[in-house]
């Protein structure tokens, strides 16, 4: 639709300009020139849109993207030129006149028209890209937020917890215990496997058997032994080992 509206505007502007500037031509001739060109451009526009989907622009593929679409301007121009040649020559002959499309030479005429068609192709391709970009942004904005919850198999029940609701995680024999403000959940697994998954969620190891959510830490109190007490926002206190004190400090500064 955008391409159609743009072509209608350009056809009107170019035709009226040709009427005012062309000497010795009937007013219907510029209208014929612009109308025949606009008809085939609008007809070919969806193919350019399809080409943009088939060979889209992505980060890192700019040279290939430009080369492919620059090459496609050649068949685009040939179809465009062929259509306007046939339709204009036919229209002129119906009125007993001669158009003389290639009077300046076939090569120079093809080059002249192709030069303009490169710009037309680029404008249509840019239009499809812009509308596609806007549509994708709207789709992402309107789609439901990704589910970042953690699935725990607590006995026979599957429990889904947000990382923000978990204060700390502890090893408990062959199990791992997830502590929230409401209750704790036991999962048969190892703390090491969960550490790999929870580090990116803001958890840090503070003890060989304990991970703590950094956002739930209220205060750190050192002990003479080098270990430290971690006061959590929910009022509970857990112990941290001096072995992991440096890692906790680094993660908090990061």
C-alpha positions in Angstrom: 0.0 0.0 0.0 2.8 2.4 0.9 4.5 1.7 -2.5 1.2 2.2 -4.3 0.6 5.6 -2.6 4.2 6.7 -3.3 3.9 5.7 -7.0 0.6 7.6 -7.3 2.2 10.8 -5.8 5.3 10.5 -8.0 3.2 9.8 -11.1 1.2 12.9 -10.5 4.2 15.1 -9.7 6.3 13.8 -12.7 3.4 13.9 -15.1 2.4 17.5 -14.2 6.1 18.5 -14.4 6.4 16.9 -17.8 3.3 18.7 -19.0 4.6 22.0 -17.9 8.1 21.5 -19.2 7.6 19.5 -22.4 7.2 21.5 -25.6 5.5 20.0 -28.6 3.9 17.1 -26.7 0.2 16.7 -26.1 -0.7 16.7 -22.4 -1.8 13.1 -22.5 1.7 11.9 -23.4 3.4 12.6 -20.1 0.5 11.0 -18.3 1.0 7.9 -20.5 4.7 7.8 -19.8 4.4 8.0 -16.0 1.3 5.8 -15.8 2.9 2.9 -17.7 6.0 3.1 -15.5 4.0 3.3 -12.3 1.9 0.3 -13.2 4.8 -2.1 -13.7 6.7 -0.7 -10.7 3.7 -1.4 -8.4 3.3 -4.9 -10.0 7.0 -5.7 -9.3 7.1 -4.2 -5.8 5.9 -7.4 -4.0 8.7 -9.3 -5.7 11.2 -6.9 -4.2 9.6 -7.4 -0.9 9.9 -11.2 -1.3 13.6 -10.7 -2.2 14.1 -8.7 1.0 12.7 -11.6 3.0 14.7 -14.1 1.1 18.0 -12.2 1.4 17.5 -9.9 4.3 20.0 -7.5 5.8 21.7 -8.9 8.9 24.7 -7.8 10.9 27.8 -8.9 9.2 26.3 -9.6 5.8 26.2 -6.1 4.3 28.6 -6.9 1.3 26.6 -9.9 0.3 23.3 -8.1 0.9 24.3 -5.2 -1.4 25.8 -7.5 -4.1 22.6 -9.6 -4.3 20.2 -6.8 -4.4 22.3 -4.7 -6.8 22.3 -7.7 -9.1 18.5 -8.0 -8.9 18.2 -4.4 -10.2 19.2 -5.8 -13.6 16.2 -8.1 -14.2 14.0 -5.5 -12.4 15.1 -2.9 -15.0 14.7 -5.2 -17.9 11.1 -6.1 -17.0 10.3 -2.4 -16.4 11.9 -1.3 -19.7 10.2 -4.1 -21.6 6.8 -3.3 -20.3 7.0 0.5 -20.9 8.4 -0.1 -24.4 5.6 -2.4 -25.4 2.8 -0.4 -23.8 4.0 3.0 -25.0 4.7 1.9 -28.5 1.3 0.2 -28.7 -0.5 3.2 -27.4 1.3 5.5 -29.9 0.6 3.2 -32.8 -3.1 3.1 -31.9 -3.2 6.8 -32.5 -1.1 6.6 -35.7 2.0 8.0 -34.0 5.5 6.8 -33.3 7.2 6.8 -29.9 10.8 6.1 -30.8 11.8 4.6 -27.5 15.3 3.4 -28.7 16.0 6.3 -31.1 19.1 7.3 -29.1 20.4 3.7 -29.3 19.6 0.6 -27.4 22.6 0.5 -25.1 22.4 4.2 -24.0 18.6 3.8 -23.4 19.0 0.7 -21.4 21.8 2.3 -19.3 19.7 5.5 -18.8 16.7 3.6 -17.6 18.6 1.1 -15.5 20.3 4.0 -13.7 16.9 5.3 -12.6 15.6 1.8 -11.8 18.5 1.2 -9.3 17.2 4.1 -7.3 13.6 2.9 -7.6 14.6 -0.6 -6.5 16.5 0.9 -3.5 13.6 3.0 -2.5 11.1 0.1 -2.6 13.5 -2.2 -0.8 14.1 0.5 1.9 10.3 0.8 2.3 9.9 -2.9 2.9 12.8 -2.9 5.3 11.4 0.0 7.3 7.9 -1.5 7.6 9.4 -4.9 8.5 11.5 -3.4 11.2 8.6 -1.5 12.7 6.4 -4.6 12.6 9.1 -6.7 14.3 9.6 -4.0 17.0 5.8 -3.9 17.6 5.6 -7.7 17.7 8.4 -7.9 20.4 6.8 -5.1 22.4 3.4 -6.7 22.4 4.5 -10.3 23.0 4.4 -11.7 26.6 7.6 -11.3 28.5 9.8 -14.4 28.5 9.3 -16.7 31.5 12.5 -16.4 33.5 11.3 -18.6 36.3 13.2 -21.7 37.6 11.5 -25.1 37.5 12.1 -27.2 40.6 10.9 -30.8 41.0 10.0 -30.8 44.7 9.0 -34.4 45.3 6.2 -35.2 43.0 5.3 -31.5 42.3 6.8 -29.1 39.8 7.3 -25.7 41.3 8.2 -22.6 39.4 10.1 -19.9 41.2 11.3 -16.5 40.2 15.1 -16.1 41.0 14.1 -12.8 42.7 12.0 -14.8 45.3 14.9 -17.0 46.3 17.1 -15.7 49.1 19.7 -18.5 49.2 20.3 -22.1 48.1 22.0 -24.8 50.3 23.3 -28.3 49.8 21.5 -30.8 51.9 23.1 -34.2 51.4 21.9 -35.5 48.0 19.5 -32.6 47.8 19.6 -28.9 47.2 17.3 -26.7 49.3 15.9 -23.5 47.8 14.9 -20.9 50.5 12.2 -18.3 49.8 10.4 -16.0 52.2 7.4 -18.4 52.3 8.9 -21.8 52.4 11.8 -24.0 51.3 11.9 -26.5 48.5 14.0 -29.7 48.3 15.3 -30.8 44.9 17.4 -33.9 44.3 20.5 -32.5 42.6 23.9 -31.1 43.4 24.8 -27.5 44.4 27.5 -27.4 41.7 25.0 -28.0 38.9 22.7 -25.3 40.2 25.6 -22.9 40.7 26.2 -23.0 36.9 22.6 -22.1 36.2 22.2 -19.5 39.0 25.4 -17.5 38.6 24.0 -15.5 35.7 20.8 -14.9 37.8 22.8 -12.9 40.5 23.7 -15.7 42.8 27.2 -16.1 44.3 28.8 -18.9 46.3 29.6 -17.8 49.8 30.3 -21.3 51.3 31.1 -24.7 49.9 27.5 -25.7 50.6 25.7 -22.4 50.0 24.8 -19.9 47.3 23.2 -16.5 48.1 21.2 -14.1 46.0 23.2 -10.9 46.0 20.0 -8.7 45.9 18.9 -10.3 49.2 22.0 -9.4 51.2 21.4 -6.6 53.8 24.8 -6.7 55.6 28.1 -8.5 56.0 29.6 -8.9 59.4 33.2 -10.4 59.7 34.2 -12.9 62.3 37.7 -13.2 63.9 38.2 -16.5 62.1 37.9 -14.7 58.8 34.4 -16.1 58.1 31.5 -13.7 58.0 27.8 -13.5 58.7 25.4 -12.6 56.0 22.3 -10.8 57.1 19.5 -11.3 54.6 16.7 -8.8 53.9 14.1 -11.3 55.3 15.8 -11.2 58.7 17.6 -14.6 58.5 21.3 -14.9 58.8 23.6 -17.4 57.1 27.4 -18.0 57.3 29.9 -17.3 54.6 33.3 -18.9 54.4 36.5 -16.7 54.2 37.5 -18.8 51.2 34.7 -17.2 49.2 34.9 -13.7 50.7 36.9 -12.3 47.7 34.5 -13.7 45.2 31.6 -12.1 47.0 33.3 -8.8 47.0 34.1 -9.0 43.3 30.6 -9.9 42.4 29.1 -7.1 44.4 31.5 -4.6 42.8 30.7 -5.9 39.4 
